[in-house]
Amino acid sequence: MTEDDTSVAFGGSAAAARSMELLWGTKPPPSRGRKPGMSVDRIVAAAIEVADAEGLDGLSMRRVADALGVGTMSLYRYVPSKAELQDLMLDTVMGEDLPLDLGTGGWRAGLERLARISLDGYLKHPWLLRTSLTRGAMGPNQAAALDAVLRALDGIGLTGGERMAVVQLVTGYAQGVARQLVDSTRAQQRTGLSDEQFWTELAPLLDGRLTAERFPALTELWHKEEFDWVDPFDFGLRRVLDGVETLVDSRKVGS
């Protein structure tokens, strides 16, 4: 399978238990055979650089060891396997940019910041699109991020389950847009054509095939000289938040 056609849920119960020790700092450091200057944080940073450049399919313990200039076996003294390493990578990038004061300016502003930060994170680390936030071990950064969002939604009339569903709705929306943008970037890299160049070349091929009789709405739009483009991410995000706001307002009326 390739990076485009599979998702990754890291580890199982045993791997999750080992990951939790590493994530929360309860695993004792290796006492023998330690390489000077080596640490879990350094290994994770190198792994993130590899995944950013080569995707998860290019990530391996050997590849990370090569990036660090050490033997592969030396990594296992710090991180038991690739499953735990990926859990650590996920939690590390979760702690990069998310502010812990998402409630500032109100819940809607907080959710908008969450969506934009999520989108930026996926674009910065495209391999995140293959990760599972619901099946991996939860580390301190992921816990802090979720806590910040839930606090921003506290007191607006939603149940606990509804607040969790709102978080999934907003982050899922950002993930979907990010997937489209990443796919577009990969297509450009594969073909050497930007989106604008692609449509410029395709336009003459479509012109003779779109007729008002067969495709009236599409033909009218296609031949419109001045097209009022909108930012699809902003437009969709506003509609998502409008829906949440309608629910919140309905709870105020019923209270």
Protein Blocks (a to p, Z undefined) as FASTA:
>chain_A
ZZklcccdehifklmmmmmmmmnopaccdfehpaehiafklmmmmmmmmmmmnojmlgcf
klmmmmnopafklmmmmmmblklmmmmmmmmmmmmmmccklmgopjklmmmmmmmmmmmm
mmmmmmlmmpcfklmccdfklmmmmmmmmmmmgonlpafklmmmmmmmmmmmmmmmmmmm
mmmmmmmmmnopafklmmmmmmmmmmmmpcfklmmmlmmmmmpmbacdddfklmmmmmmm
mmmmmmmmmmmmmZZ
